[in-house]
Structures are given as C-alpha cells and as structure tokens.
Amino acid sequence: MKIESLKFEGVSFSHEGQDPVIANVEFDFPMNEILWVKAEEGAGKSSLLQILAGLQMPQSGQFLINGQNVCDMSFEEFLPYRLEIGYSFDYGGLINNQTLFENMMLPLLYHKVLSPEDAKARVDEIFKIFDVTKFAHERPAHVPGRLRKLTCLLRAMVMRPQILLLDDPSVGLGQDSIYTLVDYIHQLRKEGCLNHVFISSYDEKFMNLFNYQIVHLDDGQLYFQPVDPEKRVVHL
C-alpha cells in the first residue's frame, strides 16, 4: 500500500487538563521529503509524531492518509498503514525480557513480513553495519543507554517502512553511531524505503547531515518553511 498523502483537516489535540498543542489545524504535509519538525520545548512535537503514527487520536478534525480518515478506521483497517510507519520510542519501547536481537526480530516475525531465516539475515546485517553484533544477545538492561537508544531507532526501520518518525534521534548516541545512522537512512531511501521522514530535533549539526525541509509547530499551528538544499546538506 503506497502512502501518497498525509493531511490534517481541522485537527485539534490536547492532553487532559491542558491547552491544545494542535489547534484546528489545516495542513497538507509535504511528501517524499525529510522534514525537520521544529518547535519550542513542550510545544507538542512528540504529540504530533504520535498522531502521525496513529498512537494518539485528535479530539476533533480528521487525520487523512490517502484521503481516508484514520480516526474512523478500525484496528484492522489501519493495520496496512501502520505496517508502513516506523516510530522511535526514544529509550522506551523495548521488551526488557528479550534480547536486542529478539526485539529487532519481533515485528518481522509477528507480522510475518519475512521468513525466520530472512528476518535473521536482515537483523544480522543491521547489527553488522552498526558494529554491535557482540551485544545482540544481551537484554536491554545489560547494555549501555546508547545501545538501547540505537536499537529503538533501528527497530523503527527494520520493517523498511514508507514513513519514519524519529523523536530526538541523536540524543544519547555516540558520534560514530550518528554518522552510521545517517548513512543508513540515506541508503534505505535510495532503495525506495523511508520515503517520508519526520525528525523532531534540537540538534542542528545532526540535521545538517540531511537535505531537509522544515515544518514549524508554533502556538498550535503548523507552518511549512521550504529550505534551499544547497545551503543545508553536508556530505559525509
């Protein structure tokens, strides 16, 4: 299922007892771009990414994927889209009683995307690229925080989705892992995956490793800021 459009029509969202972080927004998201989601601290960047992932539902309005309202979909109806969305949970989201390898394998096997043999080969390859094979069979509590963070990021990409949502991905990573992560995202995009990438970050140095456009979340509204690629991209 190809994802061709994402749109908010009158979308509002607030946490219980708080002012709306998204207020009656009308917005067509640019597609086939790496989008830097920028906002002040606490303005709702994480909430925006969670709505795009289908993890939060707006209190009013419509969130449309390919013209279909996600808010009206059943679990079964949304699932084909959900399988095309990768979302990073920052340091959380890993299953503590499973190894890093098992955590990476889980979505591939649960959704029967690949055979066990092909899933193992894919995860082995990813761990080799990031030079963390020796930690593959350790549980999350037994590895440094940077490895837990890295595994969360890699698990968001292991299904090779069309949409990738990353919330402060560079925080807590070592510099070598950051460069490898950027190269890996570029590689998957060249292979036809990760068509639409949304990154919430305060790390301008990290973002300048991408050719990005900017979406601002300000006072509950979304604004698009086109950026000249020649002024932003940094070649590794």
Disulfide bonds with the S-S distance in Angstrom:
none
